[in-house]
Amino acid sequence: MRLQNDLALEVLKIMEIFESSKLFLFIIFAIPGFISIKTYSLLCPNQDKDSTKLIIDAITYSCLNYALLGPLIYMMLFSNKWEFICSFFTFLFYSFVMIIFPAFLAWIWLKLRNIEFFKKNAPHPTLRAWDYVFNQRKAYFVIVTLSDGTKLAGEYAEGSFTSSYPEDPQIYLIKTWVVNSDGGFERQREQSEGILILAKDIQSIEFFEHM
């Protein structure tokens, strides 16, 4: 019953947002922030947030967006120099302010978080080591040790695939190899089309330089 009441309250809050008197303010102060949040989550998947915190973050990012574009917006709204500009240019300008620049802002923020200064003084934007390794798009020879001690060898190269957060980790190796008695690579398996391994079965993955 309590869960149903909480859900009903959330629905009422959302309905209040879309009242005609509030819709315009919602679009102005939330949409740019949502664009930034969704762009960032596409470039760097992160933890989901509850709706209340998400709206607060969206409004915060929207205000930052307007603060950075403040001089440009002021010139557009109050300068007589722009009176000759056609309505199509006005549409492009507001599309830039509401959509393009917020997305660009998220991209720039991700780039900044990946420079050495931020890596040393702030949490890394990538949540899991799994995503950090495989997002580098490098080719490797790998030996996968399963929970029961079985070793599988293969190539993580073009055509291979790994899942990303928040999906459960999975790895597809485009080529598989026979493991020799020393635990190394003996030869490529014939007629093999690769192997799919679930992370719940993996104890460790060892990476080797791909020649």
N, C-alpha and C positions, 0 to 999 in steps of 0.2 A: 504493500500500500504506500509506504514512504517513497519507494522508487517511482511509483506512478505519479505521486504528487510532485516530486522533483522534476519529472519529465514534463508534466503539465505546465509547471512554472517556466521551464526553459522554452516551451512552445509559445507561451504567452509573451515572453520577452522578445522572441523573434518576431511575433506578429505585431508587437508594438513598434518595432523598428520600421516596419513597412507601412505604417500609417503615412498618409500623404504629407502630413506636416513634418515628418521626420525622415522621409525617404531621401530627400535632397541632401540633408546633413549627413546621412549615413553614407551616401555615394561619395560626397566630398571628403569626409574624414576617415573613411574606412577602406574604400576600394583601392587606393594607391598602396596602402599598407598590406592588404591581402595580396595584391600583385607581387609585392616584394617577398612576402612570406612564401607564396606558392612557387615563385621562381627559385628562391633559395632551396626550398625542399626538393625541387626537381634536380638542381645541380648537386645538392649535398643532402640526401635523405636524413631526417632527424626525427626526434621523438614527437609523437602527436601530443597536442595540448587540448585541454578542455575549452569549450566554446567561450567562456567568460574571459579567460586569459588570452585567448586568440584574438578576441575583439579589442582588448586593451592594447595588445602588441600591435595590431593593425593600425589603431588610431595613433600610437606613438610613432610608428614608421611613416605614417601619412604626414604627421606634423614635421618630422625630419625632412621629408621630401619637399614640403612647402617652404621650410626654412632655407634649404639649399637653393631652391628656385625662386626665392622671394623677389630679388631684384628683377628677374625676367618677368615674373607675373605682374609686378608693379608697373613695369614699362608697358606691358600689354594692356592692362586695365585702365591706366590713368594717363598715359602719354598720348598727346595729340598726333604724334608722328605715325601712329598705327591706324589712323582713321581710314586711310586709303586701302588697307589690306582687305581682301575679299573674305567672304564667310568660309570658303574652303580652307584658307590658311588658318583661320580661327579654329576650325575643326581639327586641323593637324596639330596646332599648338596645344590644345587641351588633350588630345590623344597622347602627345608627348609627355605632358605633365602628369596625366592620370595613369598611363600604362607603360610607355616606353622607358621613361626615366626611373620609375620605381623598379622595373625589371633590371635595368642597367645598374642601379644602386646595389641590388642584391648580388649581382655578378662581381662588381667591384669589391664588395665586402668579403666575398668568398676568396677572391684573389689576395686581398690584404691579409686574411687570416692564414694564408699559406706561405707568407714570406717568413724569413728566419726570425725576425724580431717578435712577431706574434706567436710563432711556434714556441719560443723560449719563455714568453711572458703571459701566455693565455692558453686555455684549453684548445686542443686541436679540433677543427671542425668535423673531422671524420670520427664517428662514434666507436667503430670497431676496427681492430687490426685486420680482420678479414677484408673489409672494404678498402682500407688503406693500401694493402699490398696489391689487390687485384685492380684497383682503380688506376694504377700506374700503367696499365696496358702493356706490360712487358711479357716477353715469352720466356718460359722456364721449362726445364726438365724437372719433374717432381716425383718424390716418393711419398706416398700416402700410407701411413700406418693406421690400421683400423683398431677399434677397441679390443678386438680379440687377438691382436698382434700380427695379423696378416698384413703383408706389404704389397701395395699396388704401385706400379711405376707407369709414368706416361708423360706426355707433352702438353703443357698449357701454352698453346700457340694460336695462330689465326684460326678461327672456327671454334675455339673453346669458349666456355661461358661460365660465369659465376653469378649467383643471385646477389642482390644488394639489400641492405637494411631498408624497410623493416621485415622483409621476407626471410624465412628460415634459410640459413646458408646451404647452398648446393654447388657442386662443381662438376662441370663436364669437361673431360680431357679428350681432345680430338684424336690423339693417338695413344695406344697403350704399348707398354714394353714388358718383356719377360725380366723378372728380377733374378740375378745370378746368386750363387751361394754366398758371395761376399756382401750381398745387399745392394749391389749396383745394377747398372743397366746392361743387360746381355744383348738383346736384339728386339727389334720391333715385332709385335705380334702380327701375323699375317691374317688378312681378311677381317681385321677388327675395325669397327666404325667408331671406336672411342668407348668411354665408360662414364657413367653418371654416378656420383658418390654423394650421399647425404651427410651433412656435417655431424649429425647425431651418431654416426658410425665412425667418425674420425677421431683418432687420438692425437695425431700430429701430421704436419705436412712439411717436408724438407724440400727446399728449392735449390736447383743447380743452374748454372749459367747455360743458356741456350745458344749453341754454336750456329 
